[in-house]
Amino acid sequence: MATVELNEASLEKTVVDNDIVIIDFWAPWCGPCKSFGPIYEEVSEKHPDIVFAKVNTEDEQGIAAHFQIRSIPTLMIFREQIVLFSQAGMLPAQGLEEVIQQVKGLDMDKVKADIEAAQEEQEA
């Protein structure tokens, strides 16, 4: 699957309508972003069940601000609309594959229960 470009109009629908969404926050002037692009594309071809998206932080400054993107590239992974991974810097293909396998292997019922428990603890 090829990567898809996200903007303010398509971001929420993409995250809501798909089980796993990986977003690469990048900019055209960013050298590491240019190096990571082909790695991201290559890995995307191996996972047709995952949406691999890109956000150009120059064009979509509102999205970058919302997610508090401070350096690029930054990779963010959503599963069932929950951010499970967010890291600045590029990953080698093997590193990206490992993170994907970890995200796929999570027990999301447990993740949701843990989030709920943490929220209740904060409110107490």
C-alpha positions in Angstrom: 0.0 0.0 0.0 1.3 3.4 -0.9 1.4 6.1 1.8 -1.3 8.6 2.0 -1.0 12.4 2.7 -3.1 13.6 5.6 -4.5 17.1 6.1 -6.9 18.6 8.6 -9.9 17.3 6.7 -8.7 13.7 6.4 -6.8 13.1 9.7 -9.7 12.3 12.0 -11.6 10.1 9.5 -8.4 8.1 8.8 -7.6 7.5 12.4 -11.2 6.6 13.3 -11.9 4.3 10.3 -8.7 2.2 10.5 -7.4 -0.2 13.2 -3.7 0.8 12.9 -2.5 4.1 11.5 1.2 5.2 11.3 1.9 8.8 10.7 5.2 10.2 9.5 5.5 13.9 10.4 8.0 15.4 7.9 9.0 18.5 6.0 10.5 18.9 2.5 13.6 20.7 3.7 14.5 18.0 6.3 17.4 15.8 5.4 16.7 12.9 7.8 13.0 13.0 6.5 14.3 12.5 3.0 16.4 9.6 4.1 13.5 8.0 6.0 11.0 8.4 3.2 12.1 5.3 1.2 12.3 3.2 4.3 8.8 4.1 5.3 7.5 3.4 1.7 9.3 0.0 1.7 7.9 -1.1 5.0 4.4 0.1 4.0 4.4 -2.3 1.1 4.7 -5.2 3.5 1.7 -4.3 5.6 -1.4 -3.7 3.5 -3.5 -4.0 6.7 -2.0 -0.8 8.1 -2.5 2.8 6.9 0.9 4.5 6.4 0.2 8.3 6.4 2.4 11.3 6.0 1.9 14.9 7.4 3.9 17.7 5.8 4.4 19.9 8.9 5.0 22.9 6.6 1.6 22.6 5.0 -0.2 21.3 8.0 1.0 23.4 10.9 -2.2 23.0 12.8 -1.9 19.2 12.9 1.8 19.5 13.9 0.9 21.9 16.7 -2.0 19.7 17.9 0.4 16.7 18.3 3.1 18.9 19.7 5.6 17.9 17.0 8.9 19.6 18.0 11.4 17.8 15.7 11.1 15.8 12.5 10.9 13.2 11.4 8.5 12.1 14.1 6.7 8.8 13.9 3.3 8.3 15.7 1.3 5.1 15.8 -2.4 4.8 16.6 -4.3 1.6 17.2 -8.0 1.8 17.8 -7.6 5.6 18.0 -5.1 5.4 20.9 -1.6 6.8 20.4 0.7 3.9 21.4 4.0 5.2 20.0 5.5 8.6 19.4 9.2 9.1 18.7 11.3 11.7 17.0 14.1 10.6 14.7 14.2 8.1 11.9 14.1 4.4 12.4 15.9 1.7 10.3 13.5 -0.7 8.5 14.2 -3.4 11.1 13.4 -1.0 13.9 10.1 0.1 12.3 9.2 -3.6 11.7 9.8 -4.4 15.4 7.6 -1.5 16.6 4.8 -2.6 14.2 5.0 -6.2 15.5 4.8 -4.9 19.1 1.8 -2.7 18.3 0.1 -5.6 16.5 0.7 -7.9 19.5 -0.8 -5.7 22.1 -3.9 -6.8 24.0 -6.0 -3.7 23.4 -8.6 -4.6 26.0 -5.8 -4.5 28.6 -4.5 -1.2 27.2 -8.0 0.4 27.4 -8.5 -1.0 31.0 -5.1 0.4 32.0 -5.9 3.9 30.5 -9.3 3.9 32.3 -7.7 2.9 35.6 -5.1 5.7 35.2 -7.8 8.2 34.5 -9.8 7.1 37.5 -6.7 7.4 39.7 -6.0 11.0 38.5 -9.6 12.0 39.2 -9.5 10.5 42.8 
